[in-house]
């Protein structure tokens, strides 16, 4: 293969890679995950007034199960 043919192929490949990179960058961020993909986000609890300062002071940890082993 001639050197000029190799340079032409390498140049075409470089241009194609550049076009792909520019088009990918212009596409913007990826879309949000679809339901059922395993990704989740924890939503903050609504401020319904249940956890008043008095209830927070009176709160006790839930009992934990004991290890049988």
C-alpha positions in Angstrom: 0.0 0.0 0.0 1.3 3.4 -0.8 2.1 5.9 1.9 -0.3 8.4 0.5 -3.2 5.9 0.7 -2.4 5.1 4.3 -2.3 8.8 5.1 -5.6 9.4 3.3 -7.3 6.5 5.3 -5.8 7.8 8.6 -7.0 11.3 7.8 -10.5 10.1 7.0 -10.6 8.2 10.2 -9.5 11.2 12.2 -12.2 13.4 10.6 -14.9 10.8 11.3 -13.8 10.5 14.9 -14.0 14.3 15.2 -17.5 14.4 13.8 -18.7 11.7 16.2 -17.2 13.6 19.1 -18.7 16.9 18.1 -22.2 15.4 17.5 -22.0 13.5 20.9 -21.1 16.7 22.7 -23.9 18.7 21.0 -26.5 16.1 22.0 -26.6 17.3 25.6 -26.9 15.3 28.8 -28.3 11.8 28.8 -32.0 11.4 29.4 -33.2 10.6 33.0 -33.3 6.9 33.9 -36.4 4.9 32.9 -38.5 3.4 35.7 -37.3 -0.1 36.6 -33.6 0.4 35.7 -32.5 -0.1 39.3 -31.5 3.5 39.9 -33.4 5.4 42.6 -33.3 8.7 44.3 -34.4 9.2 47.9 -37.0 11.8 48.2 -37.1 14.1 51.3 -39.9 13.4 53.6 -42.6 16.0 53.5 -42.6 18.5 56.4 -46.0 17.4 57.8 -45.2 18.6 61.3 -45.1 15.1 62.9 -41.5 15.4 64.2 -41.9 18.3 66.6 -38.9 19.2 68.8 -40.7 17.4 71.7 -41.2 14.2 69.7 -37.5 14.3 68.7 -36.5 14.6 72.3 -38.7 11.7 73.4 -37.8 9.4 70.4 -36.0 6.1 71.2 -34.2 3.8 68.8 -36.2 0.9 67.5 -35.2 -2.5 69.0 -32.8 -4.5 66.8 -33.1 -8.2 66.2 -30.6 -10.3 68.1 -28.1 -12.6 66.3 -28.9 -16.3 66.8 -25.5 -17.4 65.7 
